[in-house]
Amino acid sequence: MRPLTEDDVRSHFVNATPDELRIVALPTDFVLLDWFHLDFLAWRDPRARGRGYLFVEIDEEPRGIVLRAAEGSSHARSAMCNLCHTMQPADQVVMFSARRAGAAGERGDSVGTYMCADLSCHENVRLAAPLAPSEMRASVDMRIDGTRRRTETFVGRVLESVGSRA
């Protein structure tokens, strides 16, 4: 990703209300981020338990979305994040929803998917198990590429207009 300033972040949210923009809390390590190493940026709001944020570049333009974590817990033993495809204990995977951009979002339309509860997908795909004798490094690179592609697709769904899906 190209480096972003705090003003850049606030100006590139596609589904945030003015009130949400005013209270966005950036990650505590924002000034230390290695932007050129990031495929996307995701973080939980340290001041609001159920809120998170996700930034990705689509067509070389940064796009950010506000996420809401579902409340409650699952009775499942394990679950898979739909972005990084990492299996985790069920309490570490949460349904996140995002209000659609534009008029669709104003009408209350939203999209959702299961994600790592701490939004650490970027790191999780890089924490690969040690390579087996017959395994190639390409499999880790493919996981990284797949995670980025699925993240872009999810943010793209937030950007879609409801009328174009009919």
Sequence and secondary structure as in RCSB ss.txt:
>XXXX:A:sequence
MRPLTEDDVRSHFVNATPDELRIVALPTDFVLLDWFHLDFLAWRDPRARGRGYLFVEIDEEPRGIVLRAAEGSSH
ARSAMCNLCHTMQPADQVVMFSARRAGAAGERGDSVGTYMCADLSCHENVRLAAPLAPSEMRASVDMRIDGTRRR
TETFVGRVLESVGSRA
>XXXX:A:secstr
     HHHHHHTBSS  HHHHHH    TTGGG  GGG SEEEEE TT TTEEEEEEEETTEEEEEEEEE  S   
 SEEE TTT  EEEGGGEEEEEEE SHHHHHTT EEEEEEETT  HHHHTTS     TT  THHHHHHHHHHHHH
HHHHHHHHHS GGGG 
